[in-house]
Amino acid sequence: MNLKILSFGIAKEIIGQLELPVQLSDAATVADLKQFLITQFPDFQKLSSLRVAINTEYVDDSTLLHSNDEIVLIPPVSGG
Protein backbone atom coordinates (compact mmCIF):
# COMPACT_ATOMS: atom_id res chain seq x y z
CA MET A 1 0.00 0.00 0.00
CA ASN A 2 1.12 3.54 -0.69
CA LEU A 3 1.09 5.94 2.25
CA LYS A 4 1.76 9.65 2.63
CA ILE A 5 3.42 10.55 5.91
CA LEU A 6 3.41 14.12 7.26
CA SER A 7 6.18 15.10 9.67
CA PHE A 8 6.83 18.05 11.93
CA GLY A 9 9.62 19.38 14.15
CA ILE A 10 12.67 17.16 14.50
CA ALA A 11 10.93 14.38 12.53
CA LYS A 12 10.71 16.72 9.55
CA GLU A 13 14.38 17.63 9.97
CA ILE A 14 15.38 13.95 10.02
CA ILE A 15 13.36 13.14 6.89
CA GLY A 16 14.30 16.40 5.16
CA GLN A 17 10.79 17.16 3.93
CA LEU A 18 7.24 17.68 5.17
CA GLU A 19 5.67 14.84 3.18
CA LEU A 20 7.18 11.40 2.69
CA PRO A 21 5.69 8.79 0.36
CA VAL A 22 6.08 5.27 1.81
CA GLN A 23 5.19 1.87 0.44
CA LEU A 24 4.44 -0.89 2.98
CA SER A 25 2.60 -4.21 2.90
CA ASP A 26 -1.20 -4.18 3.06
CA ALA A 27 -1.20 -5.53 6.64
CA ALA A 28 1.29 -2.96 7.96
CA THR A 29 0.96 -1.51 11.44
CA VAL A 30 2.31 1.63 13.09
CA ALA A 31 5.15 -0.54 14.48
CA ASP A 32 6.04 -1.55 10.90
CA LEU A 33 6.06 2.09 9.87
CA LYS A 34 8.35 3.02 12.76
CA GLN A 35 10.74 0.19 11.84
CA PHE A 36 10.76 1.35 8.22
CA LEU A 37 11.58 4.90 9.34
CA ILE A 38 14.45 3.69 11.54
CA THR A 39 15.82 1.62 8.65
CA GLN A 40 15.64 4.53 6.20
CA PHE A 41 16.52 7.29 8.68
CA PRO A 42 18.61 5.87 11.59
CA ASP A 43 18.30 9.13 13.57
CA PHE A 44 14.71 8.13 14.39
CA GLN A 45 16.21 5.72 16.95
CA LYS A 46 17.35 8.75 18.95
CA LEU A 47 13.82 10.08 19.48
CA SER A 48 12.68 9.11 22.95
CA SER A 49 8.96 9.25 22.23
CA LEU A 50 7.79 9.51 18.64
CA ARG A 51 3.99 9.59 18.51
CA VAL A 52 1.86 8.77 15.49
CA ALA A 53 -1.58 10.18 14.78
CA ILE A 54 -3.96 8.76 12.19
CA ASN A 55 -6.88 10.88 11.09
CA THR A 56 -6.30 13.33 13.99
CA GLU A 57 -6.18 10.63 16.73
CA TYR A 58 -3.14 9.30 18.54
CA VAL A 59 -2.69 5.57 17.93
CA ASP A 60 -0.53 2.81 19.36
CA ASP A 61 1.97 0.57 17.58
CA SER A 62 -0.55 -2.22 16.90
CA THR A 63 -2.88 -0.01 14.83
CA LEU A 64 -3.30 -1.12 11.21
CA LEU A 65 -2.53 1.42 8.51
CA HIS A 66 -4.76 2.08 5.48
CA SER A 67 -3.80 3.85 2.26
CA ASN A 68 -6.38 6.61 2.72
CA ASP A 69 -5.31 7.49 6.30
CA GLU A 70 -3.76 10.83 7.15
CA ILE A 71 -0.61 9.74 9.01
CA VAL A 72 1.28 12.33 11.04
CA LEU A 73 4.57 11.89 12.91
CA ILE A 74 4.64 13.89 16.12
CA PRO A 75 8.06 14.16 17.73
CA PRO A 76 8.75 14.84 21.40
CA VAL A 77 8.03 18.43 22.35
CA SER A 78 10.29 20.49 24.55
CA GLY A 79 10.18 24.02 25.80
CA GLY A 80 9.08 26.10 28.70
C-alpha positions as CSV (number, residue, x, y, z in Angstrom):
1,M,0.0,0.0,0.0
2,N,1.1,3.5,-0.7
3,L,1.1,5.9,2.3
4,K,1.8,9.7,2.6
5,I,3.4,10.5,5.9
6,L,3.4,14.1,7.3
7,S,6.2,15.1,9.7
8,F,6.8,18.1,11.9
9,G,9.6,19.4,14.2
10,I,12.7,17.2,14.5
11,A,10.9,14.4,12.5
12,K,10.7,16.7,9.5
13,E,14.4,17.6,10.0
14,I,15.4,14.0,10.0
15,I,13.4,13.1,6.9
16,G,14.3,16.4,5.2
17,Q,10.8,17.2,3.9
18,L,7.2,17.7,5.2
19,E,5.7,14.8,3.2
20,L,7.2,11.4,2.7
21,P,5.7,8.8,0.4
22,V,6.1,5.3,1.8
23,Q,5.2,1.9,0.4
24,L,4.4,-0.9,3.0
25,S,2.6,-4.2,2.9
26,D,-1.2,-4.2,3.1
27,A,-1.2,-5.5,6.6
28,A,1.3,-3.0,8.0
29,T,1.0,-1.5,11.4
30,V,2.3,1.6,13.1
31,A,5.1,-0.5,14.5
32,D,6.0,-1.6,10.9
33,L,6.1,2.1,9.9
34,K,8.4,3.0,12.8
35,Q,10.7,0.2,11.8
36,F,10.8,1.4,8.2
37,L,11.6,4.9,9.3
38,I,14.4,3.7,11.5
39,T,15.8,1.6,8.6
40,Q,15.6,4.5,6.2
41,F,16.5,7.3,8.7
42,P,18.6,5.9,11.6
43,D,18.3,9.1,13.6
44,F,14.7,8.1,14.4
45,Q,16.2,5.7,16.9
46,K,17.4,8.7,18.9
47,L,13.8,10.1,19.5
48,S,12.7,9.1,23.0
49,S,9.0,9.2,22.2
50,L,7.8,9.5,18.6
51,R,4.0,9.6,18.5
52,V,1.9,8.8,15.5
53,A,-1.6,10.2,14.8
54,I,-4.0,8.8,12.2
55,N,-6.9,10.9,11.1
56,T,-6.3,13.3,14.0
57,E,-6.2,10.6,16.7
58,Y,-3.1,9.3,18.5
59,V,-2.7,5.6,17.9
60,D,-0.5,2.8,19.4
61,D,2.0,0.6,17.6
62,S,-0.5,-2.2,16.9
63,T,-2.9,0.0,14.8
64,L,-3.3,-1.1,11.2
65,L,-2.5,1.4,8.5
66,H,-4.8,2.1,5.5
67,S,-3.8,3.8,2.3
68,N,-6.4,6.6,2.7
69,D,-5.3,7.5,6.3
70,E,-3.8,10.8,7.1
71,I,-0.6,9.7,9.0
72,V,1.3,12.3,11.0
73,L,4.6,11.9,12.9
74,I,4.6,13.9,16.1
75,P,8.1,14.2,17.7
76,P,8.7,14.8,21.4
77,V,8.0,18.4,22.3
78,S,10.3,20.5,24.6
79,G,10.2,24.0,25.8
80,G,9.1,26.1,28.7
